[in-house]
Amino acid sequence: MSAYTKGEYEQLDAASGRGVDSPEVPMRRFYEVCMVFQHKTDKRFAFDEQENEFHRALPPASPEDHTKMQMWKQHRESILKTLQNCGLNLYCFYSRDRDQILVKIGAGAQKLRDTAARKRYKLQLKKEYLSAFAEFRHDHPGRPEFRFADRRIISHIYQTHTEDNLDGSGIFKTVDKIQLISHIIQSKDKDCAGINVAKLLHQKEVKAFFPLHEQSVMDKIKSLQFKWFWPDEEHANRLRDYFGDKITFYFLWMAFYVKWLSPLACLGLFLQFIDWCARTPDNVTAIPFCVLMSIWSLCLPHFWRRQEAKCAISWGSMDLVEQLEPHRPEHTGEQLINPVTSQAEPHYPLSKRIFNYLVSAAAMAVAACVCMLCILILLFIRHNIKNEVHHRIILFQFGIAAYVETTNFLLDVLATFLTNYENHRTQTEYETALLCKGMMLKFVNSFFALYYVAFFKEHQTLFSEPMECLRDQCFLDIQAQLGIFVLFRLFVSNVFEHFFPKIRLWFRSLSSYDKMTFENFYHGQVLELAEMSATEQQAKKEKHRNFDQFDEMLLTHGYATLFAVTSPWVCTATLLAVLVEIWVDMRSLLDSRQRPFPTQARNNEPWGTAFEIYGVMAALTNVLLLIFTSSQYSSWTITEKIVFFFFLEHLIFGARLFVQVIFPQVPQAVEVLSLKQDSVVHRCLEGIKVESNTDFSLFRESRVQEDVQVFGYDLLETDEADLTLSLRDSGKSMYQGVIDEVGTLRVNIGMPVSK
């Protein structure tokens, strides 16, 4: 019998301080994270099984599989012992199919406090201390030789989040416990396990590693679905305490986007009514709406950064500094010593990386050209068969929309492949490179058709065929194609995004026992299968990727702003799409994904920069459309159009600069609060009491003190002459030194050698 299969796993639980039935104890949460180990290569093989009727029917594994499972077992036992020796609490149990072993991991209050003190982990203070965040420190009773003058009692300043604080764990939120336990597992600090979980996940030896859900908190969050669309401070803090800063920033950004887009959506409906009355969007409302939309798209990222600063000061991440990230398990290279950590890790030379960058750039250029060529072919086909297909315009516009969405998925695969080929060291570098590739490729693929219709279609030829716009107005052609793009993403893409994770989860939850049950029933053996536990159900779910959600939102923002002057109603459709996107992402996060590890963040970067770039592109595109495509200025010369273009651009960007001066990126109230919190934290940690300006120190002691004597001048000053350079004196000193050395050398040479 394996040392950790049946009885020994229960002994391990008891040694960790928890009994077998401890997870069922109400009103108490002992375990925060779960690690899933692979136990068998196939669930139908027998390996360290109990002696009962069902397990006797299992066939033995092949020698190769048995050797592999034995190796997994030894490594697993080593990891579990390491975790146990670090002071962590473990609770191990088999999966439903007994092919995996799930290990719940927790830590006691004293272990959490010691780790927080060693890590200098910041905890929230009480409201009377401005709810600031300060590093955790143990109480210091003081030393008798100093008459206890160095005593520091500061445990009372930390905010308690639970009523049960007998063991001192109430100062830690669940998000704090998860981060500290993850640090104990993965860090190589003192009293930590130093397990490279990312490498084990990459090698498929560990199947999953995730925080456990809290059902009561989940039910509370699910019951407040409306607040996901219009969150208040309480709901934002609730999301932050459960999912961490990054995911909360995403949903706050979506809600902020809804607030900013709502007035523009109402205005867009009104302007669209005017366009319908005028039978064209190229009317007198185009200029003011173009300027308004350009300023809106430029100011949106700036005011969001102000909102980020308010959240960061409330969450204690305002002064968050970048730390050295560990290398990705996929990162390869020559093993060298990291000068910072003094640990061996792969090193990839810059010369090879530059070559990889060139290959990626060439591949991206080819892919962009192929995408543009395919779109031109679709437009050419539509033009040639316009008399053979009924409702040809709508049909081909839907075809182009379907092609764009399908190609975007393929471009994601290409961008991921090229980013993997570049062999980035850290996850941040990897995601930034992936964002750059995806943004450039998808920009070309998603908006090339609109740019072609706007600037190159009218009175031009395509493959020697003359092209024409709808009713000889390219604004109408752009309006129709842009509307199809937005509606396709609103309905088709969101439906696919909502149901695809559920379908994948259903397939992953299917067990090969379904086939075995049928075979056993056919042979006269009836088996009853237990349902999966809640923990195993979470393990079967996929990881949450915040990157994909921001990527989708970036494209939606592009459709809403880049060509808004031609289709004011698209702002309303985009508002509906964003509301649907919030609901889909919320349901996916709560129902179809594992609980993500909470991470601290100060802002949404690099996505904030990406939205700012889209804002600049939107301002330029709308002004170019208005001046060079609109019929209002068709009689102007090219010089007049260029001058008017620069005038509008300077007006728009000048307005943006004026707004940034009036409303700085970090509000003044946030800066003042940050300074006040720093002062309060310093006084609390150092035991400095706030006193009045009057100095009563002279009256505190009754001993006789000497009077302070005041001298007539500074006795410590000496009137020494300034040093001067004398070549004669320097020469004499050098000559005397040489004579002394030569005399010493003669004496040493003349001394007899002792034998």
N, C-alpha and C positions, 0 to 999 in steps of 0.2 A: 504494500500500500504506500502511495506517495506520502511524503512528509507534509504535504499541504493539500491533500485531496478531501478527506472526510473529517476524521477526528482532529487532525492537526490544525486544520483551518479554524475549527472551533476553539482550540487551545490558543491559536494566534489571536483570535478575537478577545478571549479572556485576558490574555497577557497585555493586550492593548488597552484594557480598562473598560471594555464593553462586553456585555453578554450577547448571546445569540439573539435574544429578543429585544435588545436595546433599541433598534430603530423604531419599534412600535410604541415606545414610551411617549406619551402625549406631551405637548408643550415643551419639547426639548429637541434641539437639533445638534447631533453629535458629529455629523459628517458633512463636508462641504463639496468635495470633488470626487470624481470617480475615474478609475483607470481600468481599462478593459484589456486583458491579456488573451492571446490566442492559445487555446489549450490543445486542440486537435486539428490535424490537417483536414479531416472529414468527420462530420458528426456521426457517420455510420460505423466508424471504427471503434473498437474497444481499446481503452487506454486508462489504466488506473481506475477501473470501474468497481462499483459495489457488486456483491454477489446476490443478485436477484434474478427473477425470471426474465425481465426485459433485457438486462445487460448481458445475460448469457447468450442471447440470440444475436448479439452484435459480432460481426466477423473481426478477426484480428487484423491489425494494420500490417502493411508490408514492412520489410526491414528498413527501407529508406524512410518511410513515414514514421516508423517507431523511433528511429534515431533522431529525426528532426523534432518530434514531440518531446523526446527526452531532453534534448538540448534546450528547448523552450522552457521545460519544467525547471531545469537547473538555473537558468538565467532568471526566471520568474522568482524562484525561491531566494536567490541572491538579492534581487531588488526589494522584495518584501522584507527581508531581514534588515536591509539597509534603511528602509523607511521606518521600521519598528525601532531600530537602534537610535534613530534621530528623535525619538519621542513622539512620533505620530501614532494616532489610533487607526487601526485597520479593521475592516469588516469585509470578509471575502465570501463569495457564494458563486455557484455555477449558474450559467445561463439556462434557459429553458431546454435547449438542445444539448447542453453539457459540452459544447465545443469551445466555449469561452469561459473565462473566470473574471468576474467583476469584483473590483476592490474599491470599497468606499474608504475615503481617507479624511480624517479629521485631526484636530489638535486641541489639547487642553488649554485652559486660560493662561497658565504660567508659561507654557511654551510659546503661545502667541505674544505674550508681553515681553518675554526675553528676545524673541525674534524682532519684534517691532522696535525695541530699544537698540538692538545691535544694527538694525537696518536704518535707523532714524526715520521710521515710518511716521508720516504725519496723520494725526487724528484731529477731529473737530472738537473745539472747545465749547464751553457753555455760552449761552446767549449774553450773559453779563460780560463776557470777554469778546464780544462782537462776532461770535461764531467763527472765529478765525481757526486756522489749521496750524498746529505746532507738532514738532517731532515728539514722539513718546519717550519719556524718561522715567526711570524708576525713582521712587522716593529714596532720599539719602538721609539717614537719621543723624548724621554728623559724627565727628570723632571727639572723644573725651579730651585728648591733648589740646584741642582747639576750643575747649569749653562748648562744643556743639555749635560753634559759630558758623560752620559750613553746612548746617542742616538745610535740606531742600525737600519740602513736602508739597508736591504739586499734583498728586493723584486726583485732587478734588476739582481741578480745572477742566478735566475732560468730560465731554458730554456722554451720558449714558443713554443707550438706545433700547434697552430692555428693562423690564421691572425686576427680573431675576439677575441680580448683580452680586450674588454672594461670593462667587469665585473671581470676580474682577473682570469677567469677559464682556460685561455690558457696554464697555466703551468701544467695542469693535462691532461695526456693522457687518452684515454677511459679506458685503463686497470687500471689506478689509480682511476678513478671515480667509476668503478665497485667494486674495493676492498674497497674503503672508504664507499660506500653505503651499501655494505654487512656488514661492521663493524658497521655502524649505526643501521642496522636492528637487528643484532644478539648480539651485545655486550651489556653489562650491565654498561658501562661507563656513564659518565655524558652526558645528552642530546642524549642518545641512547635508542632504543626501548627495547632491551633485549628479543627478540622473539626467542625461540628455534625452528628454522625452520626445523632442522633435525628431531626433535621429531614430528612436525606436518606432515612432509613427511612420517615418519614411521607409524603414525596413520592414514594415507590416508586422513587427513582433508585438507591438501594442496597437490594438485596433481603434481605440478611442481614448480621449482624455478631455474631460469636460466638467464644468461645475454642475452640481445638482440643482434642480428646480426647487423652489419653495411654493407649495401648492396654495397656501393661504395668500401669499403675495401675488401669485399669478391670478388667482380668482379676483383679487381686488383690482389688478390692472385690467383684466378683461372686462370687468363691470363698468369701467370708465372709458369706453371706446370713444365717446365724443371728445374727450379731452386730448386725444391723440391729434385731432385736427385743430384744436384751439387750446393748447396747454397753458396752465397757469404755473406759478412757481412751485407749488406743492407737487403737482404731477411731474414736472421736470425733475425735481429732486427724487421722486419715487422711481422714475426710470433710471436716473443716474445711480441710485443706490442698488439697483438690481442688475442693470446691463453695463454700467460703466460710462465713461465720458464720451467715447467715440460714437457709440450707437445712439446715445441720447442727443449728441450734437446733430446727427443725421435727421432725426425726427423733429428736433427743434428747427432745423434749417427748412424742412419741408413745411412746417406750420408757419414759419416766418415768410416763406415764399407765397403761401396761400394768402396771408394778410396783405402782402404787397401787391399781389396780382389781382385781388378782388376788385379794387376800384378801377383798375385798368380793364378788367373783364366787363364791368358795367359800361364803361365808356366805349369799349369795343363794340358792344351790341348796338349802342346808339349810333356810332359812326357807320356800322355795317348797314343799318337802316337807311342812312343817307346815301351810302354807296348803291344800295338797291334802287333808291329813287333816281339817282343819277345814272344808273345802269353801268357804272364803272367806279372802281376805287381811286381812279386818277381824277380827283376833284379838289376843291378848295380846302378840304379838311386834311389833305395829305401832308402839307408842310407842318402845321402845328402838331399833328400826331407823330410825324417823323421825329421832330425835335423832342417831344415828350418821351417817346419810346427810347430814344437814344440816351437821354439823361437818366431815365429809369434803369436801363440795363447797365449803365456805368455806376450809378449810385447804389444799386442793390448789394453788390459785394462789400462796399464800404460800410453801409449801415449794418450789415450782418456781422462784420467784424466788431462793431460796437456792442452788438448783442452777445457775441462770443466773450468779450471782455467782462461783461456783467456776469455771465455764467461761470467764467473761470475764477473770478474773485469769490463767488459763492461756493465753489467746489474745491477751493484750495489749490488750484492748478495754475494760478496766475504767474507764479515764480517757478514754474516747472522748467527744469534744465534738461538738455539732451544728455542721455547716458549712452555709453558704449553698448551697442547691440551685439548679441551673439551671432555667429555666422549661421547661415541657413544650412540645413542638412544636405540640400542639393548642391551646395557650393563645393566645387572641386578645385584641386591644385596641389602644389608641392607643400608638404608639411613643414612649416616654419614656426618659430617662436613668436608669438604676438608680444611686442614690446610693452604693451599696456597690462595685459593679464598674465604674461609669462607662461602662457599655455600654448601648446602646439595646436595649430589649426591650418587649414588649407590657405595657400597664398597663390593668387592668380596674377601674373605680371601684367603691367599696363600695356606692353607692346601687343600681347595677344588680345587684350580686351579692345584695343583700338581697331584691330583687324576685325573682331567680331562686330564692332559698331559699324564698320564700313559694309560688311556683309548684310547686316540688318537694314541699313539705309538703302542699299541696292534692292533688297527684297521688297521693302516697303514701296520704293519707287515703281517697281514692276507691278506690284499688286494694285497700286493706285491707278496706274495706266490701264490695267486690265479692267478695273471697275468702271472707269470713265468710258472705255471703249464699249463695254457691254451696255451701258446706259445709252450711249449714242446709237448703238444697233437697235435697241428697243424703240427709241424715238424714230429711227429711220423706218422700221417695220410699220409702226403706226401710221407714218405718213404715206407709205406706199399702198396700204390696204384700207385706206380710209373709206373707199367706196364699197367695200365688200363686207364689212363688219358693222352691225347695227350698234349704236351707242359706243363707237370705237374709242372715244376719248375717255369715258369713265372706265371702260374695261382696261385700257392700257395704263391708265393712271393707277388703278388698283394693282395691275401687274408690276408696275415699277415699284410701288410701295412694298409688295410682297418680296420682290427681288432685293430691295434695299435691306429689309429686315433679315432675310435669309443670309445675305452676304455679310451683314454686320456680325452675325454669329460665326461665320467662317473667318472673318477678319479677327475676331477675338481669339480663335484658335491659332491663327498665324501670329498674332502679337504675343500670345503666351509662348509659342514655340521659339520665337526670336528672342524674347526676354530670357527664357531658359538657356538659350544658346550663348547669351552674353555672360552668363555665370556671375551674377551679382552676389555680393557677400551677405548683405543684410536684407531683411524683409522690407524695410523702408526704401532702400535703393531699388529693390525689385519692383515694388508697387509703383514707385515714381516712374521708372522706365516703362512699365506696362501701361501706365496712364498716358504717357507721351505718345507711345505707338498707337494705342487704341484711339486716342483723341484725334490724331492726324489722319489715320486711315478712315475712321468713321466719319470725320468731317467731309472728306472727299467723297466717300460713298453715299452719304446721306443727303448732301446739299449740292452735289455737282449738277444734278438735273435742274434744280431751281436756279442756280447761277447761270447755267447754259441758256435756259429760257429767258432769263432776265437781261442778259448782256450780249448774247451771241446768236440767238435764234432769229430775230426779226431781220428780214431782208438779207439772210445769209443762206449758204448752201451747205448741205450735209451729204457727203459721198456723191457730189455732183448733182444733188437734188435740191431745188429751192425749198426753203422752209417758211412757214407762216404761223403766226400766233392766232389764238382764238379771237374771232371777230376783229382781227388785226390789232388787238390790244394785248400785249404780253402781260400786263397786270392781271387780266382775267385768267390767262393761262397759269400764271404763278399761283393765283388765288385758288384755283381748282386743284392743282397738284398738291399744294401745301395743305389744303383741307383734307385731302385723301390721306396724306401722310399722318396727320394728327389723329384722324378718326381710326385709321388702321392700328396705330399704337394704342389708342384708347380702348379698343375692343379686343382685337386679336392678340396683341402682345401681352396685355394685362391678364387676359384669360389664360394664356399659355403660362405666364409667370406664376399664376395662382395655383394651377392644377399640376404643373410639372413636378414640383417637389413632393406633392402628395402621391403621385403615381410612382415616383422613384422610391419613396418610403414604403409604399405597398409592396413593390417588387422585392425590396430588401428584407421586408418582414416575412415574406413567403419562406416557408421552410421546406426543405426536401423531405421532411417528415410527412408532408401531404402525399407524396408518392409512396413512401414507405407504409403509411397507414392504409392506402388502397391495396398495396401488395399483401400486407398482413391480413387485411380483412378478406381478401380473395383466398388466402390460405387458411382461413378460419381463426385468425388471431386478432382480437379486438384490443386496441390500445387507447388509453385516454391521455391526451396531451394537456399539460398545464399551460395556462396563458403566460405571456411574458410579464415580468414585473415592471413597475413604473421606471425603474432605473435602466432596465434592458431596453425598454421602448425608447428612452432618451438616447441610448447608445446607438440604436439603429438609425437615428435621424442624421441628416447631413449637417456639416458645420455652416454657421452663418457667415456670409461674406458681405461686409459693408461696402466693399469695392464695387461689386456688381450693381448695387442700388444707386450709388452715386453716379456710376457710369450711365445708367438708364436716365437718371434725372438730368444729366448734362445734355444729352441729346434732346430731351423734351424741352429744356430751356432754349436750346438752339432753334427748334421749330417755332417757339413762341416769340422770339425776338429778332431773328435774322431778317425775316421778310415781313415783319408785322405791318409795314406801311401799305402792303398790298392786300392784307387780309386782317382787318381789325377784329373780326369775330374769332380768330384763332386764339386770342387771349382767353376768351370764354371757354373754348374747347380745351385749352391747356389747363385751365383751372379745374375743370372736371377730371381731366386726366391725372392731375396731381392729387386730387382727393381720392380717386380710385387707387392710385399708386400708394398712398399712405395706408389705405385699408388693406391692400394686398400685402404690403411689407409687414404690417402689424400682424396679420393672421399668419403669415409665413414664419415670422420670428417667434410667435407664441405657440404655434401648433406643429410646424413642420421642421423646425431647426433645433439643434442642441443649444443649450444656454451658452452664450459666448463668455470667454474669460473677460472680466472687466478690465479695461485699460484706461489709464489716465491720459488726458490730452488737453492742450490749451486751446486748440482751434481745429478747424476742418482741413488744414493743409495736408496735401497740395491741392485739394479740390477748390479751396477758395481762390487760388491763383487761376485755376482752370476756368471757373465761372467769370473771373475778371477778364480773361482773354476773350471769352465769348462775348462779354459786354462790349469790348472794344471792336470786335468784328461786327457786332450788331449795329453799333453806331455808324461805322464806315459803310456797311452794306445798305442800310436804309437811306443814308444820304446819297450814295451812288445811284440807288434805284430811283430816288425822287428826281435827281438832276439829269441823269443820262438815259433813263428808260421812260420816264413820264413824258407824255405829249405836251404838257404845259410849257416845257422849255425846248421844244423841238426846233423853234425858230432861232434859238440862241446859237452863237458860234461856239466852237470848242474852247476858245479862250475864256469867253464869258462863263461857260459852265465850270471850268476849272477854278476860276476866281470865286464863283459862288460856292463851289464845293469847299474850298479852303475857308471861306468865311463861315459857313455853317459848322464846319468841324472845329474851328477855333471858338466859336460861340458855345458849342456843346461841351468841349473839353474845358473851356474856361469856367463854365457853370459847374462842372464837376470839381475843379480845383477850388472854386469858391465854397462849395459845400464842404469839402474836406477841411478847409481852414476854419469854417464856422463850427463844424462838428468833427472834432478830432477822432482818430481811430479808437483811442481809449478815452472814455468819458472822464471829465474832471472829477466827478463824484467817485468813480472807481479808483482813480489815482489817490485821492484823499483817503478813501477807506483802506486801500492797500497800505499806505503809510501808517495809519492808525493801528491796523492789525499787526504790522511789524513791531510797532512800539509796545503794544499789549503783550504780544508773544515774548518779546525780549524781557519785559518786566516779570512775566509769570514764570518763565523758565529760570531766571536768575534770582528770583525772590526779592525783587526790588519793589518797595512800597512807594506809592504815590504820596508825596508830602507837599505841604504848602510852601510858598516861596520863602517864608521867614525861617532862618536858620536857628534852631534851638539847641544846637549841639554844645554851645558853651555852658548851658545850664544842666546838662545831663550828668556831668561828673563833678564831684566836690573836691577832688584832689587839687593841690596847689600846682599850678603850671608856671613855667618860666616865661618871663616877658620876652617878646620878640624884639631883638635889638636891631636898630637901623644904623648902618654905617654911612659915613660921609661920601665914600667912593668905593669902587669895586676893588677889594684887596687881592682878589684872585688874578687880576690882570698883571702881566709882566711886560715891561718895556724892552723887549728883546729886539735887537737889530735885525733887519731883513737879511736873509741869506743872499750872498753874492757869489758869483762864479769867478775863481782865480785860477788861471791855467798854470801859473808857477807853483802855487800851493798843491794843486792836483798832481803835477809832475813830481814834486818832492815826495808826496805821500806814496805814489806808485813806486818810485825808486826805492824808498825805504822798505816797502813791503816786499819787493823782489829780493833785496839784500838779506832780509830776515829769512825768507824761504830758502835761499841758496845756502845760508849758514846752517840751517836745520838739516838740509839734505846732506851736507858734508859730514856732519856729526853722525848721521844714521849710516852712511856708507862706511865710515871708519870703525864702527863698533864690531867687535868680534862676534862670530856666529856660534852659539852654544850648541854642543853636540849631546 
